[in-house]
C-alpha cells in the first residue's frame, strides 16, 4: 500500500511538468503538488477524468532521478473529493482591504517590477517590497546555504546572507509607483531602513509619494555590514521608539515596525514601537545562525547570518504569542512571518492573532505557484467549518494558552495502537526504551505492547511512529 505523503514528498515539483504534458484530461503534477502542500482532500479534482492509460503515460514521462513517482497508485489512494464552497479570504489590515492574507515578505522574492507583477497575477494579495535604504549595498557570493532533508532535498532551514535592495532608491520607488498604478487592488508596502533620522523620514515620504499603502520599518535585518542599522536598532528600545515616532510624524500611511527575534524578550522593542505610534507590528525577521554546509564559504571565510524556513516557525509563533498576550501590544494588528510553507502554517499564525502572513523561503524553493494551494486549502478548511469570514479565525486559539503552572497535571492520556496500521518496525519500542520510560515491550511477533504501569503518557511513541498507527486514548484521572 502506498504512503500518499511519502510518495508526494519524492516528487521533484518540476517546472512545466512532463507528466502533465502528456495528459489531455488531467493534471497529475497539480494533484501531487496539492498533496505536498496539505491539500490531499481536494487533490482528486485534477485527476478525476484521467484514464488508466493516461496515468501510465504520465508515469513513463516522469523524469525523477531515481524511479518514477507512482502516479497511478497515488491517484487510487486519494480521498474522494467532497464538495465545498469558496469562502472569501478578504480581511482588513491597518484599514487596508486585502483580498487574502498572503503577502510576499521583504526579501529576494520581490526585488523588481516583473517579479512582483508575476506574483500578483498568480494570486498573492500584496508585497512587503525588498528593503530600500540610502546606503550602497554590496553583496557576497555565495549568499545562501540550507539545512536539507536528505530524503527529498527540501529545505529544513535556510541561511541567508543577503542584505537590502541593490537598486537605486529612485528606481525602487518608481517600481512601487507602477505596481500600485497597475495593480490597484493589491497591497503595496515599502520596507525601508535608515541609519540616521533624516534617512528614515526621507524614505518614508518617498514611499507615501509613490502611492504605497503602508511602510514597514526594518529594525531587524541580522546581517547588515554597517553598524547602527537592522537588528542593531531592533535590540535598542529607545531607538525603536525614536525612529518609529519620527516616521509616524512624517507620513499619513500606516507605519509597521518589523521586530527582530535576536533578543530575549521581543515584547520590549514591540512595546517601544507602540509607544512610538506604530499602527501594526511585523514579526519575525531571520534568526542569527551559523551553518557549515558545503559551498557556504565566501572566498574561504565564514560568518553568521539569518536563518529562516520551516525550522523557525515554532520560534516565530512563540514571539507572536508573547506580543499578543502583552496588554500594551495585544490590541495592535500583527503580520506574521517565519517558516510558512502551507496553508496550515499560515492558519496557525492567524489563529494566534495575525491578520496577514508573509512568505519568503518557501517561494524561493518552490516558486510563486504555492499561492494556489494556500488559497484553496484555507478556503476548504473554512468551508468545512462553516466559517465565511476569515477575521473570525484571528486569535481563536489564544484562550487555549496558559502558563505552565496552570496546566492539568492530574490526568493522563495513554497511547492507543491500531494493530491493522502497525507495520511492526519497532520504532516506538526503541525510542521508549532509550529516550522514554521503558513502557513498551516488543516480542518475536513484532507487536509493540504498552505497559500501563510504566507509561507516563509522554506520547513520544506517537511522534516517532512512521505509519501513524499510534493515537491517543481517552484522557483519564491519574492513579494516586
Secondary structure, 3 states (H helix, E strand, C coil): CCCHHHHHHHCCCCCCCHHHHCCCCCCHHHHHHHHHCCCHHHHHHHCCCCCHHHHHHHHHHCCCCCCCCCHHHHHHHCCCCCCCCCCCCCEEECCEEECCCEEECCCCCCCCHHHHHHHHHHCCCEEEEEEEECCCCCCCCCCEEEEECCCCCCEEEEEECCCCCCCCHHHHHHHHHHHHHHCCCCEEEEEEECCCHHHHHHHHHHHHHCCCCEEEEECCCCCCCCCCCCHHHHCCHHHHHHHHHHHHHHCCCEEEEECCCCCCCHHHHHHHHHHCCCCEEEECCCEEECCCCCCCCECCECCCEEEECHHHHHHHHHHHHHHHHCCCCCCCEEEEECCCCCHHHHHHHHHCCEEEEEECHHHHHHCCCHHHHHHHHHHHHHHHHCCCCHHHHCCCCHHHCCCHHHCCCCEECCEEECCCCCCCCCHHHHHHHHHCCCCEEECCCCCEEECCCCCCCCCHHHHHCCCCCEEECCCEECCC
